[in-house]
Amino acid sequence: MAELKKGARITGGDRTKLAADLKRKYSSGSSIRFLAAETGRSYGFVHRMLSEAGVQLRGRGGATRGKKS
């Protein structure tokens, strides 16, 4: 994906295309932070685009604590 000009307004077909691309990559396992770095956009922008695209966002990562057996 070509890096977008920082802060450039993305509308219409470009926005739809970007949302579909972000959705596909996020669904394939990429993180929001990775996608933000890849596109040169903020975490909030990518998060908003994914939400607008109807993506079910994953929970936060990291180690989870379970009961010790």
PDB file of N, CA, C, O and CB in Angstrom:
ATOM      1  N   MET A   1       0.849  -1.175   0.000  1.00  0.00           N
ATOM      2  CA  MET A   1       0.000   0.000   0.000  1.00  0.00           C
ATOM      3  C   MET A   1       0.893   1.237   0.000  1.00  0.00           C
ATOM      4  O   MET A   1       1.840   1.320   0.783  1.00  0.00           O
ATOM      5  CB  MET A   1      -0.965  -0.001   1.223  1.00  0.00           C
ATOM      6  N   ALA A   2       0.602   2.175  -0.855  1.00  0.00           N
ATOM      7  CA  ALA A   2       1.389   3.402  -0.927  1.00  0.00           C
ATOM      8  C   ALA A   2       1.131   4.227   0.327  1.00  0.00           C
ATOM      9  O   ALA A   2       0.000   4.310   0.806  1.00  0.00           O
ATOM     10  CB  ALA A   2       1.044   4.217  -2.208  1.00  0.00           C
ATOM     11  N   GLU A   3       2.182   4.832   0.851  1.00  0.00           N
ATOM     12  CA  GLU A   3       2.014   5.652   2.041  1.00  0.00           C
ATOM     13  C   GLU A   3       1.232   6.902   1.668  1.00  0.00           C
ATOM     14  O   GLU A   3       1.510   7.556   0.663  1.00  0.00           O
ATOM     15  CB  GLU A   3       3.386   6.020   2.669  1.00  0.00           C
ATOM     16  N   LEU A   4       0.259   7.214   2.495  1.00  0.00           N
ATOM     17  CA  LEU A   4      -0.604   8.359   2.242  1.00  0.00           C
ATOM     18  C   LEU A   4       0.042   9.620   2.802  1.00  0.00           C
ATOM     19  O   LEU A   4       0.795   9.568   3.773  1.00  0.00           O
ATOM     20  CB  LEU A   4      -2.003   8.142   2.860  1.00  0.00           C
ATOM     21  N   LYS A   5      -0.259  10.734   2.185  1.00  0.00           N
ATOM     22  CA  LYS A   5       0.275  12.002   2.666  1.00  0.00           C
ATOM     23  C   LYS A   5      -0.319  12.280   4.041  1.00  0.00           C
ATOM     24  O   LYS A   5      -1.538  12.259   4.212  1.00  0.00           O
ATOM     25  CB  LYS A   5      -0.037  13.167   1.671  1.00  0.00           C
ATOM     26  N   LYS A   6       0.540  12.541   5.017  1.00  0.00           N
ATOM     27  CA  LYS A   6       0.089  12.720   6.390  1.00  0.00           C
ATOM     28  C   LYS A   6      -0.921  13.855   6.490  1.00  0.00           C
ATOM     29  O   LYS A   6      -0.669  14.979   6.057  1.00  0.00           O
ATOM     30  CB  LYS A   6       1.276  12.991   7.308  1.00  0.00           C
ATOM     31  N   GLY A   7      -2.064  13.532   7.069  1.00  0.00           N
ATOM     32  CA  GLY A   7      -3.096  14.531   7.280  1.00  0.00           C
ATOM     33  C   GLY A   7      -3.961  14.833   6.070  1.00  0.00           C
ATOM     34  O   GLY A   7      -4.893  15.632   6.164  1.00  0.00           O
ATOM     35  N   ALA A   8      -3.669  14.204   4.927  1.00  0.00           N
ATOM     36  CA  ALA A   8      -4.478  14.452   3.732  1.00  0.00           C
ATOM     37  C   ALA A   8      -5.875  13.887   3.934  1.00  0.00           C
ATOM     38  O   ALA A   8      -6.038  12.786   4.461  1.00  0.00           O
ATOM     39  CB  ALA A   8      -3.817  13.831   2.475  1.00  0.00           C
ATOM     40  N   ARG A   9      -6.866  14.633   3.519  1.00  0.00           N
ATOM     41  CA  ARG A   9      -8.248  14.189   3.644  1.00  0.00           C
ATOM     42  C   ARG A   9      -8.508  13.096   2.616  1.00  0.00           C
ATOM     43  O   ARG A   9      -8.163  13.233   1.442  1.00  0.00           O
ATOM     44  CB  ARG A   9      -9.238  15.374   3.457  1.00  0.00           C
ATOM     45  N   ILE A  10      -9.117  12.015   3.073  1.00  0.00           N
ATOM     46  CA  ILE A  10      -9.407  10.892   2.183  1.00  0.00           C
ATOM     47  C   ILE A  10     -10.917  10.755   2.112  1.00  0.00           C
ATOM     48  O   ILE A  10     -11.583  10.538   3.124  1.00  0.00           O
ATOM     49  CB  ILE A  10      -8.730   9.558   2.681  1.00  0.00           C
ATOM     50  N   THR A  11     -11.455  10.886   0.889  1.00  0.00           N
ATOM     51  CA  THR A  11     -12.906  10.855   0.726  1.00  0.00           C
ATOM     52  C   THR A  11     -13.304   9.957  -0.435  1.00  0.00           C
ATOM     53  O   THR A  11     -12.467   9.520  -1.225  1.00  0.00           O
ATOM     54  CB  THR A  11     -13.451  12.268   0.509  1.00  0.00           C
ATOM     55  N   GLY A  12     -14.593   9.696  -0.516  1.00  0.00           N
ATOM     56  CA  GLY A  12     -15.167   8.973  -1.646  1.00  0.00           C
ATOM     57  C   GLY A  12     -14.578   7.601  -1.882  1.00  0.00           C
ATOM     58  O   GLY A  12     -14.420   6.806  -0.955  1.00  0.00           O
ATOM     59  N   GLY A  13     -14.254   7.331  -3.142  1.00  0.00           N
ATOM     60  CA  GLY A  13     -13.749   6.032  -3.547  1.00  0.00           C
ATOM     61  C   GLY A  13     -12.435   5.673  -2.901  1.00  0.00           C
ATOM     62  O   GLY A  13     -12.193   4.509  -2.582  1.00  0.00           O
ATOM     63  N   ASP A  14     -11.568   6.678  -2.701  1.00  0.00           N
ATOM     64  CA  ASP A  14     -10.272   6.417  -2.065  1.00  0.00           C
ATOM     65  C   ASP A  14     -10.472   5.926  -0.634  1.00  0.00           C
ATOM     66  O   ASP A  14      -9.770   5.025  -0.173  1.00  0.00           O
ATOM     67  CB  ASP A  14      -9.392   7.689  -2.076  1.00  0.00           C
ATOM     68  N   ARG A  15     -11.430   6.522   0.058  1.00  0.00           N
ATOM     69  CA  ARG A  15     -11.715   6.141   1.451  1.00  0.00           C
ATOM     70  C   ARG A  15     -12.282   4.722   1.506  1.00  0.00           C
ATOM     71  O   ARG A  15     -11.903   3.923   2.362  1.00  0.00           O
ATOM     72  CB  ARG A  15     -12.710   7.142   2.104  1.00  0.00           C
ATOM     73  N   THR A  16     -13.185   4.425   0.589  1.00  0.00           N
ATOM     74  CA  THR A  16     -13.784   3.092   0.528  1.00  0.00           C
ATOM     75  C   THR A  16     -12.725   2.038   0.234  1.00  0.00           C
ATOM     76  O   THR A  16     -12.704   0.970   0.845  1.00  0.00           O
ATOM     77  CB  THR A  16     -14.887   3.044  -0.538  1.00  0.00           C
ATOM     78  N   LYS A  17     -11.838   2.362  -0.722  1.00  0.00           N
ATOM     79  CA  LYS A  17     -10.766   1.434  -1.093  1.00  0.00           C
ATOM     80  C   LYS A  17      -9.808   1.224   0.074  1.00  0.00           C
ATOM     81  O   LYS A  17      -9.410   0.093   0.352  1.00  0.00           O
ATOM     82  CB  LYS A  17     -10.000   1.955  -2.321  1.00  0.00           C
ATOM     83  N   LEU A  18      -9.433   2.306   0.761  1.00  0.00           N
ATOM     84  CA  LEU A  18      -8.534   2.205   1.902  1.00  0.00           C
ATOM     85  C   LEU A  18      -9.178   1.385   3.016  1.00  0.00           C
ATOM     86  O   LEU A  18      -8.524   0.529   3.613  1.00  0.00           O
ATOM     87  CB  LEU A  18      -8.155   3.604   2.416  1.00  0.00           C
ATOM     88  N   ALA A  19     -10.453   1.639   3.299  1.00  0.00           N
ATOM     89  CA  ALA A  19     -11.151   0.900   4.353  1.00  0.00           C
ATOM     90  C   ALA A  19     -11.168  -0.593   4.043  1.00  0.00           C
ATOM     91  O   ALA A  19     -10.958  -1.411   4.939  1.00  0.00           O
ATOM     92  CB  ALA A  19     -12.589   1.423   4.519  1.00  0.00           C
ATOM     93  N   ALA A  20     -11.414  -0.958   2.786  1.00  0.00           N
ATOM     94  CA  ALA A  20     -11.440  -2.367   2.391  1.00  0.00           C
ATOM     95  C   ALA A  20     -10.061  -2.992   2.541  1.00  0.00           C
ATOM     96  O   ALA A  20      -9.942  -4.137   2.977  1.00  0.00           O
ATOM     97  CB  ALA A  20     -11.934  -2.514   0.942  1.00  0.00           C
ATOM     98  N   ASP A  21      -9.015  -2.247   2.181  1.00  0.00           N
ATOM     99  CA  ASP A  21      -7.649  -2.749   2.282  1.00  0.00           C
ATOM    100  C   ASP A  21      -7.260  -2.940   3.751  1.00  0.00           C
ATOM    101  O   ASP A  21      -6.677  -3.962   4.113  1.00  0.00           O
ATOM    102  CB  ASP A  21      -6.664  -1.784   1.584  1.00  0.00           C
ATOM    103  N   LEU A  22      -7.584  -1.957   4.594  1.00  0.00           N
ATOM    104  CA  LEU A  22      -7.278  -2.066   6.021  1.00  0.00           C
ATOM    105  C   LEU A  22      -8.042  -3.231   6.643  1.00  0.00           C
ATOM    106  O   LEU A  22      -7.495  -3.973   7.460  1.00  0.00           O
ATOM    107  CB  LEU A  22      -7.621  -0.750   6.751  1.00  0.00           C
ATOM    108  N   LYS A  23      -9.299  -3.388   6.258  1.00  0.00           N
ATOM    109  CA  LYS A  23     -10.137  -4.478   6.769  1.00  0.00           C
ATOM    110  C   LYS A  23      -9.518  -5.831   6.421  1.00  0.00           C
ATOM    111  O   LYS A  23      -9.436  -6.720   7.268  1.00  0.00           O
ATOM    112  CB  LYS A  23     -11.573  -4.381   6.193  1.00  0.00           C
ATOM    113  N   ARG A  24      -9.087  -5.978   5.176  1.00  0.00           N
ATOM    114  CA  ARG A  24      -8.491  -7.241   4.722  1.00  0.00           C
ATOM    115  C   ARG A  24      -7.215  -7.547   5.513  1.00  0.00           C
ATOM    116  O   ARG A  24      -7.015  -8.674   5.966  1.00  0.00           O
ATOM    117  CB  ARG A  24      -8.180  -7.182   3.203  1.00  0.00           C
ATOM    118  N   LYS A  25      -6.357  -6.539   5.676  1.00  0.00           N
ATOM    119  CA  LYS A  25      -5.093  -6.754   6.381  1.00  0.00           C
ATOM    120  C   LYS A  25      -5.313  -7.015   7.865  1.00  0.00           C
ATOM    121  O   LYS A  25      -4.634  -7.854   8.458  1.00  0.00           O
ATOM    122  CB  LYS A  25      -4.178  -5.551   6.200  1.00  0.00           C
ATOM    123  N   TYR A  26      -6.271  -6.291   8.470  1.00  0.00           N
ATOM    124  CA  TYR A  26      -6.562  -6.490   9.894  1.00  0.00           C
ATOM    125  C   TYR A  26      -7.134  -7.889  10.119  1.00  0.00           C
ATOM    126  O   TYR A  26      -6.788  -8.564  11.088  1.00  0.00           O
ATOM    127  CB  TYR A  26      -7.553  -5.409  10.410  1.00  0.00           C
ATOM    128  N   SER A  27      -8.005  -8.310   9.220  1.00  0.00           N
ATOM    129  CA  SER A  27      -8.604  -9.645   9.323  1.00  0.00           C
ATOM    130  C   SER A  27      -7.557 -10.742   9.134  1.00  0.00           C
ATOM    131  O   SER A  27      -7.730 -11.861   9.618  1.00  0.00           O
ATOM    132  CB  SER A  27      -9.724  -9.808   8.286  1.00  0.00           C
ATOM    133  N   SER A  28      -6.473 -10.418   8.430  1.00  0.00           N
ATOM    134  CA  SER A  28      -5.389 -11.381   8.216  1.00  0.00           C
ATOM    135  C   SER A  28      -4.409 -11.412   9.380  1.00  0.00           C
ATOM    136  O   SER A  28      -3.464 -12.201   9.371  1.00  0.00           O
ATOM    137  CB  SER A  28      -4.646 -11.053   6.934  1.00  0.00           C
ATOM    138  N   GLY A  29      -4.620 -10.568  10.377  1.00  0.00           N
ATOM    139  CA  GLY A  29      -3.792 -10.608  11.573  1.00  0.00           C
ATOM    140  C   GLY A  29      -2.946  -9.389  11.856  1.00  0.00           C
ATOM    141  O   GLY A  29      -2.317  -9.323  12.911  1.00  0.00           O
ATOM    142  N   SER A  30      -2.904  -8.416  10.955  1.00  0.00           N
ATOM    143  CA  SER A  30      -2.113  -7.202  11.208  1.00  0.00           C
ATOM    144  C   SER A  30      -2.745  -6.407  12.346  1.00  0.00           C
ATOM    145  O   SER A  30      -3.966  -6.398  12.508  1.00  0.00           O
ATOM    146  CB  SER A  30      -2.010  -6.324   9.923  1.00  0.00           C
ATOM    147  N   SER A  31      -1.909  -5.746  13.125  1.00  0.00           N
ATOM    148  CA  SER A  31      -2.417  -4.928  14.234  1.00  0.00           C
ATOM    149  C   SER A  31      -2.763  -3.527  13.743  1.00  0.00           C
ATOM    150  O   SER A  31      -2.316  -3.096  12.680  1.00  0.00           O
ATOM    151  CB  SER A  31      -1.379  -4.853  15.378  1.00  0.00           C
ATOM    152  N   ILE A  32      -3.554  -2.838  14.525  1.00  0.00           N
ATOM    153  CA  ILE A  32      -3.902  -1.452  14.189  1.00  0.00           C
ATOM    154  C   ILE A  32      -2.628  -0.612  14.177  1.00  0.00           C
ATOM    155  O   ILE A  32      -2.449   0.231  13.297  1.00  0.00           O
ATOM    156  CB  ILE A  32      -4.944  -0.868  15.205  1.00  0.00           C
ATOM    157  N   ARG A  33      -1.749  -0.835  15.140  1.00  0.00           N
ATOM    158  CA  ARG A  33      -0.501  -0.057  15.190  1.00  0.00           C
ATOM    159  C   ARG A  33       0.359  -0.308  13.958  1.00  0.00           C
ATOM    160  O   ARG A  33       0.953   0.624  13.415  1.00  0.00           O
ATOM    161  CB  ARG A  33       0.294  -0.401  16.457  1.00  0.00           C
ATOM    162  N   PHE A  34       0.429  -1.559  13.513  1.00  0.00           N
ATOM    163  CA  PHE A  34       1.199  -1.878  12.314  1.00  0.00           C
ATOM    164  C   PHE A  34       0.591  -1.178  11.102  1.00  0.00           C
ATOM    165  O   PHE A  34       1.314  -0.595  10.294  1.00  0.00           O
ATOM    166  CB  PHE A  34       1.251  -3.406  12.087  1.00  0.00           C
ATOM    167  N   LEU A  35      -0.727  -1.232  10.972  1.00  0.00           N
ATOM    168  CA  LEU A  35      -1.397  -0.603   9.830  1.00  0.00           C
ATOM    169  C   LEU A  35      -1.222   0.912   9.856  1.00  0.00           C
ATOM    170  O   LEU A  35      -1.070   1.541   8.809  1.00  0.00           O
ATOM    171  CB  LEU A  35      -2.890  -0.958   9.824  1.00  0.00           C
ATOM    172  N   ALA A  36      -1.243   1.494  11.051  1.00  0.00           N
ATOM    173  CA  ALA A  36      -1.037   2.939  11.177  1.00  0.00           C
ATOM    174  C   ALA A  36       0.365   3.312  10.701  1.00  0.00           C
ATOM    175  O   ALA A  36       0.538   4.287   9.970  1.00  0.00           O
ATOM    176  CB  ALA A  36      -1.249   3.397  12.642  1.00  0.00           C
ATOM    177  N   ALA A  37       1.357   2.536  11.115  1.00  0.00           N
ATOM    178  CA  ALA A  37       2.733   2.809  10.699  1.00  0.00           C
ATOM    179  C   ALA A  37       2.892   2.612   9.192  1.00  0.00           C
ATOM    180  O   ALA A  37       3.574   3.391   8.526  1.00  0.00           O
ATOM    181  CB  ALA A  37       3.717   1.901  11.461  1.00  0.00           C
ATOM    182  N   GLU A  38       2.263   1.576   8.666  1.00  0.00           N
ATOM    183  CA  GLU A  38       2.373   1.263   7.239  1.00  0.00           C
ATOM    184  C   GLU A  38       1.754   2.348   6.359  1.00  0.00           C
ATOM    185  O   GLU A  38       2.275   2.662   5.289  1.00  0.00           O
ATOM    186  CB  GLU A  38       1.706  -0.073   6.947  1.00  0.00           C
ATOM    187  N   THR A  39       0.640   2.917   6.819  1.00  0.00           N
ATOM    188  CA  THR A  39      -0.050   3.930   6.015  1.00  0.00           C
ATOM    189  C   THR A  39       0.400   5.353   6.335  1.00  0.00           C
ATOM    190  O   THR A  39       0.083   6.289   5.602  1.00  0.00           O
ATOM    191  CB  THR A  39      -1.540   3.819   6.223  1.00  0.00           C
ATOM    192  N   GLY A  40       1.145   5.514   7.440  1.00  0.00           N
ATOM    193  CA  GLY A  40       1.567   6.852   7.835  1.00  0.00           C
ATOM    194  C   GLY A  40       0.438   7.648   8.470  1.00  0.00           C
ATOM    195  O   GLY A  40       0.496   8.876   8.533  1.00  0.00           O
ATOM    196  N   ARG A  41      -0.592   6.947   8.941  1.00  0.00           N
ATOM    197  CA  ARG A  41      -1.725   7.609   9.596  1.00  0.00           C
ATOM    198  C   ARG A  41      -1.697   7.294  11.084  1.00  0.00           C
ATOM    199  O   ARG A  41      -0.913   6.459  11.536  1.00  0.00           O
ATOM    200  CB  ARG A  41      -3.078   7.162   8.967  1.00  0.00           C
ATOM    201  N   SER A  42      -2.554   7.965  11.839  1.00  0.00           N
ATOM    202  CA  SER A  42      -2.580   7.752  13.284  1.00  0.00           C
ATOM    203  C   SER A  42      -3.339   6.473  13.636  1.00  0.00           C
ATOM    204  O   SER A  42      -4.114   5.944  12.838  1.00  0.00           O
ATOM    205  CB  SER A  42      -3.219   8.957  13.990  1.00  0.00           C
ATOM    206  N   TYR A  43      -3.092   5.996  14.851  1.00  0.00           N
ATOM    207  CA  TYR A  43      -3.813   4.838  15.383  1.00  0.00           C
ATOM    208  C   TYR A  43      -5.314   5.114  15.357  1.00  0.00           C
ATOM    209  O   TYR A  43      -6.104   4.264  14.947  1.00  0.00           O
ATOM    210  CB  TYR A  43      -3.343   4.506  16.829  1.00  0.00           C
ATOM    211  N   GLY A  44      -5.699   6.315  15.800  1.00  0.00           N
ATOM    212  CA  GLY A  44      -7.118   6.686  15.857  1.00  0.00           C
ATOM    213  C   GLY A  44      -7.776   6.673  14.487  1.00  0.00           C
ATOM    214  O   GLY A  44      -8.923   6.249  14.348  1.00  0.00           O
ATOM    215  N   PHE A  45      -7.054   7.137  13.477  1.00  0.00           N
ATOM    216  CA  PHE A  45      -7.594   7.150  12.113  1.00  0.00           C
ATOM    217  C   PHE A  45      -7.862   5.731  11.638  1.00  0.00           C
ATOM    218  O   PHE A  45      -8.934   5.443  11.106  1.00  0.00           O
ATOM    219  CB  PHE A  45      -6.625   7.860  11.147  1.00  0.00           C
ATOM    220  N   VAL A  46      -6.885   4.837  11.831  1.00  0.00           N
ATOM    221  CA  VAL A  46      -7.041   3.450  11.388  1.00  0.00           C
ATOM    222  C   VAL A  46      -8.170   2.775  12.166  1.00  0.00           C
ATOM    223  O   VAL A  46      -8.981   2.052  11.587  1.00  0.00           O
ATOM    224  CB  VAL A  46      -5.716   2.664  11.566  1.00  0.00           C
ATOM    225  N   HIS A  47      -8.219   3.009  13.470  1.00  0.00           N
ATOM    226  CA  HIS A  47      -9.276   2.442  14.317  1.00  0.00           C
ATOM    227  C   HIS A  47     -10.649   2.887  13.804  1.00  0.00           C
ATOM    228  O   HIS A  47     -11.568   2.076  13.691  1.00  0.00           O
ATOM    229  CB  HIS A  47      -9.083   2.871  15.802  1.00  0.00           C
ATOM    230  N   ARG A  48     -10.779   4.170  13.498  1.00  0.00           N
ATOM    231  CA  ARG A  48     -12.047   4.721  13.011  1.00  0.00           C
ATOM    232  C   ARG A  48     -12.421   4.126  11.653  1.00  0.00           C
ATOM    233  O   ARG A  48     -13.584   3.803  11.414  1.00  0.00           O
ATOM    234  CB  ARG A  48     -11.961   6.253  12.909  1.00  0.00           C
ATOM    235  N   MET A  49     -11.438   3.981  10.768  1.00  0.00           N
ATOM    236  CA  MET A  49     -11.705   3.404   9.439  1.00  0.00           C
ATOM    237  C   MET A  49     -12.192   1.963   9.570  1.00  0.00           C
ATOM    238  O   MET A  49     -13.124   1.555   8.878  1.00  0.00           O
ATOM    239  CB  MET A  49     -10.435   3.458   8.552  1.00  0.00           C
ATOM    240  N   LEU A  50     -11.562   1.195  10.456  1.00  0.00           N
ATOM    241  CA  LEU A  50     -11.973  -0.193  10.658  1.00  0.00           C
ATOM    242  C   LEU A  50     -13.385  -0.255  11.242  1.00  0.00           C
ATOM    243  O   LEU A  50     -14.194  -1.088  10.833  1.00  0.00           O
ATOM    244  CB  LEU A  50     -10.977  -0.923  11.585  1.00  0.00           C
ATOM    245  N   SER A  51     -13.674   0.619  12.187  1.00  0.00           N
ATOM    246  CA  SER A  51     -15.010   0.656  12.785  1.00  0.00           C
ATOM    247  C   SER A  51     -16.064   1.018  11.744  1.00  0.00           C
ATOM    248  O   SER A  51     -17.136   0.414  11.703  1.00  0.00           O
ATOM    249  CB  SER A  51     -15.051   1.658  13.946  1.00  0.00           C
ATOM    250  N   GLU A  52     -15.757   2.008  10.902  1.00  0.00           N
ATOM    251  CA  GLU A  52     -16.682   2.417   9.845  1.00  0.00           C
ATOM    252  C   GLU A  52     -16.915   1.284   8.849  1.00  0.00           C
ATOM    253  O   GLU A  52     -17.992   1.175   8.264  1.00  0.00           O
ATOM    254  CB  GLU A  52     -16.146   3.656   9.117  1.00  0.00           C
ATOM    255  N   ALA A  53     -15.891   0.434   8.659  1.00  0.00           N
ATOM    256  CA  ALA A  53     -15.986  -0.678   7.716  1.00  0.00           C
ATOM    257  C   ALA A  53     -16.721  -1.872   8.327  1.00  0.00           C
ATOM    258  O   ALA A  53     -16.913  -2.889   7.661  1.00  0.00           O
ATOM    259  CB  ALA A  53     -14.592  -1.102   7.261  1.00  0.00           C
ATOM    260  N   GLY A  54     -17.134  -1.749   9.601  1.00  0.00           N
ATOM    261  CA  GLY A  54     -17.897  -2.816  10.244  1.00  0.00           C
ATOM    262  C   GLY A  54     -17.053  -3.966  10.752  1.00  0.00           C
ATOM    263  O   GLY A  54     -17.555  -5.076  10.926  1.00  0.00           O
ATOM    264  N   VAL A  55     -15.769  -3.710  10.994  1.00  0.00           N
ATOM    265  CA  VAL A  55     -14.872  -4.762  11.467  1.00  0.00           C
ATOM    266  C   VAL A  55     -15.096  -4.998  12.958  1.00  0.00           C
ATOM    267  O   VAL A  55     -15.216  -4.051  13.735  1.00  0.00           O
ATOM    268  CB  VAL A  55     -13.394  -4.390  11.190  1.00  0.00           C
ATOM    269  N   GLN A  56     -15.151  -6.282  13.351  1.00  0.00           N
ATOM    270  CA  GLN A  56     -15.205  -6.649  14.771  1.00  0.00           C
ATOM    271  C   GLN A  56     -13.771  -6.579  15.283  1.00  0.00           C
ATOM    272  O   GLN A  56     -12.946  -7.427  14.943  1.00  0.00           O
ATOM    273  CB  GLN A  56     -15.845  -8.097  14.996  1.00  0.00           C
ATOM    274  N   LEU A  57     -13.476  -5.571  16.099  1.00  0.00           N
ATOM    275  CA  LEU A  57     -12.108  -5.377  16.562  1.00  0.00           C
ATOM    276  C   LEU A  57     -11.732  -6.419  17.607  1.00  0.00           C
ATOM    277  O   LEU A  57     -12.556  -6.814  18.432  1.00  0.00           O
ATOM    278  CB  LEU A  57     -11.933  -3.972  17.132  1.00  0.00           C
ATOM    279  N   ARG A  58     -10.479  -6.856  17.562  1.00  0.00           N
ATOM    280  CA  ARG A  58      -9.979  -7.840  18.513  1.00  0.00           C
ATOM    281  C   ARG A  58      -9.735  -7.173  19.860  1.00  0.00           C
ATOM    282  O   ARG A  58      -9.578  -5.955  19.948  1.00  0.00           O
ATOM    283  CB  ARG A  58      -8.685  -8.503  17.991  1.00  0.00           C
ATOM    284  N   GLY A  59      -9.707  -7.985  20.895  1.00  0.00           N
ATOM    285  CA  GLY A  59      -9.380  -7.489  22.227  1.00  0.00           C
ATOM    286  C   GLY A  59      -7.904  -7.170  22.300  1.00  0.00           C
ATOM    287  O   GLY A  59      -7.146  -7.484  21.382  1.00  0.00           O
ATOM    288  N   ARG A  60      -7.506  -6.561  23.364  1.00  0.00           N
ATOM    289  CA  ARG A  60      -6.094  -6.209  23.555  1.00  0.00           C
ATOM    290  C   ARG A  60      -5.270  -7.472  23.708  1.00  0.00           C
ATOM    291  O   ARG A  60      -5.742  -8.475  24.243  1.00  0.00           O
ATOM    292  CB  ARG A  60      -5.910  -5.291  24.789  1.00  0.00           C
ATOM    293  N   GLY A  61      -4.040  -7.416  23.236  1.00  0.00           N
ATOM    294  CA  GLY A  61      -3.152  -8.577  23.287  1.00  0.00           C
ATOM    295  C   GLY A  61      -2.437  -8.702  24.605  1.00  0.00           C
ATOM    296  O   GLY A  61      -2.824  -8.092  25.601  1.00  0.00           O
ATOM    297  N   GLY A  62      -1.405  -9.486  24.604  1.00  0.00           N
ATOM    298  CA  GLY A  62      -0.612  -9.656  25.807  1.00  0.00           C
ATOM    299  C   GLY A  62      -0.959 -10.943  26.517  1.00  0.00           C
ATOM    300  O   GLY A  62      -1.903 -11.644  26.154  1.00  0.00           O
ATOM    301  N   ALA A  63      -0.174 -11.237  27.540  1.00  0.00           N
ATOM    302  CA  ALA A  63      -0.371 -12.457  28.307  1.00  0.00           C
ATOM    303  C   ALA A  63      -1.653 -12.358  29.110  1.00  0.00           C
ATOM    304  O   ALA A  63      -2.011 -11.293  29.613  1.00  0.00           O
ATOM    305  CB  ALA A  63       0.825 -12.722  29.230  1.00  0.00           C
ATOM    306  N   THR A  64      -2.324 -13.464  29.221  1.00  0.00           N
ATOM    307  CA  THR A  64      -3.528 -13.502  30.040  1.00  0.00           C
ATOM    308  C   THR A  64      -3.261 -14.383  31.254  1.00  0.00           C
ATOM    309  O   THR A  64      -2.478 -15.331  31.191  1.00  0.00           O
ATOM    310  CB  THR A  64      -4.750 -14.028  29.226  1.00  0.00           C
ATOM    311  N   ARG A  65      -3.905 -14.063  32.329  1.00  0.00           N
ATOM    312  CA  ARG A  65      -3.705 -14.837  33.552  1.00  0.00           C
ATOM    313  C   ARG A  65      -4.871 -15.790  33.725  1.00  0.00           C
ATOM    314  O   ARG A  65      -6.033 -15.384  33.755  1.00  0.00           O
ATOM    315  CB  ARG A  65      -3.562 -13.908  34.791  1.00  0.00           C
ATOM    316  N   GLY A  66      -4.545 -17.034  33.837  1.00  0.00           N
ATOM    317  CA  GLY A  66      -5.567 -18.030  34.078  1.00  0.00           C
ATOM    318  C   GLY A  66      -5.315 -18.689  35.409  1.00  0.00           C
ATOM    319  O   GLY A  66      -4.291 -18.449  36.049  1.00  0.00           O
ATOM    320  N   LYS A  67      -6.253 -19.524  35.830  1.00  0.00           N
ATOM    321  CA  LYS A  67      -6.063 -20.248  37.085  1.00  0.00           C
ATOM    322  C   LYS A  67      -4.959 -21.263  36.907  1.00  0.00           C
ATOM    323  O   LYS A  67      -4.884 -21.943  35.885  1.00  0.00           O
ATOM    324  CB  LYS A  67      -7.368 -20.937  37.541  1.00  0.00           C
ATOM    325  N   LYS A  68      -4.100 -21.362  37.909  1.00  0.00           N
ATOM    326  CA  LYS A  68      -3.037 -22.354  37.846  1.00  0.00           C
ATOM    327  C   LYS A  68      -3.630 -23.711  38.193  1.00  0.00           C
ATOM    328  O   LYS A  68      -4.405 -23.848  39.139  1.00  0.00           O
ATOM    329  CB  LYS A  68      -1.862 -21.991  38.806  1.00  0.00           C
ATOM    330  N   SER A  69      -3.253 -24.696  37.415  1.00  0.00           N
ATOM    331  CA  SER A  69      -3.796 -26.045  37.640  1.00  0.00           C
ATOM    332  C   SER A  69      -3.112 -26.735  38.765  1.00  0.00           C
ATOM    333  O   SER A  69      -3.447 -27.875  39.086  1.00  0.00           O
ATOM    334  CB  SER A  69      -3.681 -26.885  36.403  1.00  0.00           C
TER     335      SER A  69
END
